[in-house]
Amino acid sequence: MAELRLKHTAVKAIYSVIPKMVYKTHDYPYFSEDEAKMFANTTGIIERRVAATNVTASDMCFKAAQTLLEDMNCHHEIDLLVFVTQSPDYFLPASAAILQDKLGLPKTCMAFDVNLGCSGYVHGLLLANRYLQQGGLRKVLLLAGDKSTISTHEQDKTAFPLFGDAGSATLLEYDAKGKDWFFDAGTDGSGADAIIIEAGHSRMPYQSFDDQDIEVAPGVVRSKKHLAIDGMAVFNFALKNVPKSINNALDLAKLKTEQLDYLVLHQANQLITDSIRKKMNLPKEKCPSSIGNFGNTSSASIPLTLCSELSEALKKERLCLLLCGFGVGFSWASLLLSTHNVATKLLEYD
């Protein structure tokens, strides 16, 4: 476990963007009525948002960032742009470089992508802090978003109804008097096959494999270029590692679970969220959930939950939050932080 005490960083704003198009679980044509009910009960997903064919993760993050920068009036003060995504625009160049130009950020602004999914937002906050706490940079723009729906096969009951699309932008500033943050993280690459797109990149380039659709199990149709997920392996991984990581961050901060205002988890599915919450002995109201309305939105799920479920509290109250992302890799990261006067917005993408 990597355990770190972090200093001198404040979260100033969190904006999230969702597509307008709504897909409802009960309308999924490959579910029977009973299957749709069981899926909704297990995952918690009633509906999710799906981006149009010509809309990318960077487009949604661009809208979130552009609106945030205009509201905060700080286009020319951004020293670093970090874009966390597993659905970039191109193989190269990095989407962050394109976003730096589109957003009109100064050419002195560093910009790079981070190829992490479900744990990526929390890792992105760590990266922002590590740059800011040196004292040389003043403002960091963290973008996190994914268009996971392009990776799933429509006839794959294990994946297609699970994922939604979203983007986010978070503004962080150097704060010499800010309260300390407490970070814990780890990786178990032996679980890499549990959430994987096997083909279409360097290990198995296009034209080197048979991309025909096959039925790998009843009701599960996909090819090697589509996302494959082992739900039971993910569940077991999360229950084994996430509570430990949360407790490590709490121990580092010398706090007890009941002192948290909110535990905000990556929205993998409701069963995992409820199981972790019960292990941590937290009431439902302290563990907000957004998966019912948006599905699993990968790297965007934590900021989206903050904007959709805790917007008023973030704006008006001092909060002790513990954020925990976990999933593809397997990787996980927990961050305990204090917030105050955080601007938030939830926007739709036309």
N, C-alpha and C positions, 0 to 999 in steps of 0.2 A: 504493500500500500504506500502511495506517495501522500504524505501529510504535510501541509504547508500553512503557515500563518501569513496572511497577506495584509498589506497596509496601503493607505493613501489613495483609495479609489471610491468614487461615489457613482451610483446609477442615477442619471438625470432624466432619462426618458426611455420608454419602451413603446414602440408602435408595431402593430401587426396588420397583415393584409390577407384576406381570404377571397377566393373566387366567388362569383355570384351563383354559379351553377350548383344546384343541390341534387345529390343522389341519395335516395332513401333506401334503407335496408330492405323494407318490405316490398320494394319494387324490383329488387335484383332478380332477373328472370331465371337464374339457375338455382335459386332456392325454392324449395317447397314452402308452404305456409308454416309448417312446423319447424323447418330448418331456419327460416327467417326469424321466428320467435326465439329459438334457441341461441342463434348467433347474437341477436340483440341483447338477450339476457346475459350471455357470457361476456361479450366484449363491451357492452354498454353503448354500442354505436346505433343510434336511431337514424342519423343522416350524416353526410360528410360533404365537403366542398371539393369540386373537381375543376381544375383549370382547363381552359380551352386549348385546342391543339397547338395554337401558335403562341401560347403564353408559357414562359419559362419561370423557374424559381427565381432567377435574377430579376425578371420583370416585376414580380411581386415584391421582392426585397427593395427594388428601386423605388417603387411607389411608397413603401413604408419609409424609406430613408429620405426621399425627396420631401415628403410631407413633414417629417420630423425636423429636417434641417431648416425648412422654411419657418416652421413654428418657433424653433429655438434660435433662428437667425445666426447660424454658425457654420455656413458652408466653408468659409475660408479659414476656419480654426481647427479643422480635422487634421491630425498628424498621422493617423493610422486607420486603414480600413481593413477589417478582417471579414471574409465571407465564408461561413461554415455551410457546406452543402455537399451532397453526394449526387446531385443532378446539375452539374455545371453546364454552361452553354456549349462549350467546345472541349475537345481533347486538350487543345491549347489554342490561345493563351488563357491564362487564369481569368475567370470571370470578374474577379476583384479589380483587375486592371481596367477592364471595360467599364465597370461601374464607377471607378474613380473619375473617368472622363465624362461619362453621362451625367454624373451628379455635379460636375463642375468643381470638384475638389482641387486644392492646390497641387502642383506637380511635386512639391516637397513631401506630399503624403505617401507613405508606404502603403502597399496594397498586396494582399495575398489570400489565396484560398486555403481552407482547411478541409480535408476529405474525411469528415466524421459525420455520423448520422445522429442517432438518438442521444448520445452523450455529448454531442458537439457544442451545444449552446453553453453548457457549464465549462467545458474546456476553453471555449472562446472567451468567457469572462475571466478565466485565469490568465490567458494570453494578454488580454487588455490590461489587467492589473500588473503583470510583470513588466510591461513596457512603461506604464504610467508611474509605478512606484520608484523608478529610477530618478524621476524628477525632470527629465528632459522633454517628455511629451506632456501635453495638456489635455487633449481630447482624443478619444478613440470611438470610431463608429463600428459596431459589431452587427453584421448582418447574418441571419440564420434562416435558411428556408430550403424546402425541397418540393420537387414535383414527383412524388413517389408513384403516382398513378400511371405514369408512362412506362414503368418497369414491370407492371403486373399484367397477366393475361386475363382477359374478361371472363374466361371460363374456369379460373382457378378460385374455388370457393374459400381457400385458406388465406388468400392474399388480396384479391381484387376488392372485396367489400370492406377491407380493413383500413385501407390507406386513404388519406385526404391530402390536399395540397395547401400550402400556406407559406408566407414569407414574413420576416420581421426585421426591425432595426432597433438597436439599443445604443444610446449615447452614454458614454462613461467619461468622467473627468477626474483629473488629479485633485485630491482633497487631503491636504496636510493634516487636517484634524479629524478625518473620517475614522469611524470605528473599524477595528480589525475584521478581516474576513478569515474563514477557516475552511480549508480545502482538503478533500481526500479523493483519491482516484486509483484505479487499477485497470489491468488488461489481462484477459485470458484468451489468447489467440487460438487455443485448442478448440474453441467454439466457433471459429470463423465460418464453418460450413453451415451453421444453423440459420444464418440470414445471408444469402449470397446470390449474386447474379454471376453465373459461372462463366459465360462467354461474352465476347464482344470487346475485349480489351487485350492487353499485351500477352497474357498467358494463353488465351485462346482467341486470336483475332478473327474478325469476320472473314469469310471465305475458307476458314480452316475447319469448320464444324458443320454438322447437319442441324439446321435451325427449324426443322419440321416440328409442328405441335404434336405432342403425344399425351395420352392420358396416363399420368404417373401413378394415380390412385383414383378410386371412384370420385367423380366430381372435381378432380384436380387436373386440369389441362394446361400445359405450358411447354415452352421450348427452353433450350439452354440460355437464351438471351433474356429470359424473364426472371424476375425475383422469385426465389424459393425460400420458404420460411418453415422452420420446424418449431411449431408453437409450443410443444411440451418442453423442448430443450430450452427455449427462451424463458418459459415460466420457471423452470428449475434453476436456471442461472440467476434470474432476478431474485428469487426468494433466498438463494444462498448468499448472494453478494451485496445486494442493495441495503438491507437492514444493517449489516456490518459496517458498510461505508458511512451510512447516516450516523451511526453511533460513534464512529471514529471522529467525524467532524464535530459532533456534540462534545465528545471527551476533550478534544483539542481546545474547544471554546470554554470548557468547564461549565457547560449548561446541561440541564435535564430536558428530556423530550417535552414535558409539559410547559416549558418556558418558551417554546416555539409559538409564534402566532400562526404560521402556516407551513406545512410541508407540501411543496409543489413538485410532483413527480412527472417524469416523461409519461405521456399518455399512450402507453403501449396497448393496454386494454383494461377494462374496468375490473376484471377478476384479479389481475396482477396488482393494480392500485389498491383494491380493497384488502388483498392478502398482506401487502406490505404495511398498510395503515394499521391493520389489526396486530401485526407483529410489533409495531411501534407503540401500541396502546394509545392511539390517537382517535378522537371523535371525528365523524365524517366532516363536520364543519371546518375542521382544521386541515383537511386534505382536499382542496378544490379539484373538480373534474370538469374537463371540457370535451372529452372524447365523444360524448353522446351527440354533440352537434357538429363535430369536425373530423372525427376519425383520428387515426394515428398519423400525425403530420411530421414525424421524424424530428429533425433538428429544430423545427419551429414550434414544437408542442408546448414547451415550457413558457416561452414568451407569449404565445397565443393564450395559454391558460391564465397568465398574469393579466393580460389585457381584457380577456372576456369575463373572468370570474372575480378579479381583485382590483379592478380599476379604481373604484372610489376609495378603497382602503389605502392603496398605494399613494394616491394623491393627498390624502388627508391625515394619515396616521404614520407614526414611527412603527415599523414592522421588523420583527425578527423572523427571517425567512430561511428555510433550508430547501435548496433546489437540488434535485438529483436526476441526472440523465443516465440511461443505461440501454444497452442493446447491441447493435451490429458490431462485430469485432471478435469476441465480446469485449466491450469496454464499459466503464462506468465512472461517474464523477459526481461528487457531492460538494456543495458550497453553502456554508452558513454565512449570512450577511445581514446587515441592518440597512433599511431604506427609509427615506423621508422625502416627501414632496416630489414623487416621481410622476412625471407627465406620462399619460397613456392615451392611446387611441386604437380603435379597431375599425379598419377600413375594408370596403369591398373593392375588388378589382373589376373594372368594366371590361 
